[in-house]
């Protein structure tokens, strides 16, 4: 007998009845506000072409590293989930078989945010009223597959259905943004923007770095064998992205280390890393110098700067070789911000023209480093709990640790940072509920008036993200 699937209206709210009642009132005011998704990794071709999603597996399993990393951890081959191999080798191509494997192992996601997101999608998006299991796998597949064949489940229709005001994708600086051009020329009113992610031409350890510099030269007409030409090429590409609607850059460096070298030192360093294999020391120094150079360019052109450090990328060499980047094998590391950011902040920390949004995978720095930094420097804002910490408990820990020193208004609302389209409304709903629960506790403890809590709830849901990302 299949178990019923029902989303409790008070899910994620505080258990105390009085506090829960306050959370309900706060949530009622923000639950239907438009979604602003200023940072993510959805595919812009979805919105350019507006073609139906092929099947349930393509929509909900194959693009989602949260899903296949859990299944891989329990011994399932990623090929069996249809994850494409870098060498084009064979993988499972029957989406129903992929779905059944996922359903048979759905219990593995108990207690995880993925379970919350998926159950929301099944109940809210597709109207399914029984829980996913091996027994109900085919029922789920048939319901979802049938829905995906209708116009109501095409990407643009879903964008409108979930009241998405702005959605930002993330592209390499070498990307010609063909899909964004198609969207702009289509007459569709949905705002799908791009963000400039220059890691492939800033990080000497990025695969193909020197070849990427040659492509950058061809695209811009600049001589990227020289320091001055290289910097100008980066400015040219930033201007192109801005013309295409970008309001932000994004930097996924291993650490938050920054440097501020003299022109001669920077030029000598560039010559070393651009002409031969870079030592670990030179690679880190160059990345640090380039973060400061990117801040200088943001002061010039107004693009908001995002820093996502602290991930040991592609930790599993076998997975990286077989499947490539972003396949669930990135692992958090300890991250320093106070000393690491000082060279950049010495130059630009008090400059009102710079907005630098900081993220972390190291929760130990919330109260010790990030909140005090953002609570002082006008240029700094704190990004929301990210990646492994985009969860109810992660959100609670974030608010508990940063609010006393950084306040609410030095944070920037919520980013879903997703590759799976339907998790966008699911994740934003979790964030709204958790923020309302946190504010309700402050009201119940007489630390905040309820009218103030309503103002803060709206700010955390809508106003702060719109302002911070210049949207």
URJO-V936067 format. One record per helix or strand of 2 or more residues. SS is the DSSP state (A for helix, B for strand). FROM is the first residue (numbers start at 1). TO is the last residue. If there is no record, write none. Layout:
# URJO-V936067
SS;FROM;TO
SS;FROM;TO
This chain:
# URJO-V936067
A;17;30
B;35;37
A;44;49
A;56;60
A;65;73
A;78;81
A;95;104
A;106;109
A;113;125
A;137;148
A;151;153
A;155;161
B;164;172
A;178;186
B;191;197
A;199;202
A;209;220
A;227;243
B;248;251
A;263;275
A;280;301
B;304;308
B;311;312
A;317;323
B;331;332
A;342;348
B;356;359
A;363;374
B;380;382
A;387;389
A;392;406
A;423;444
A;450;468
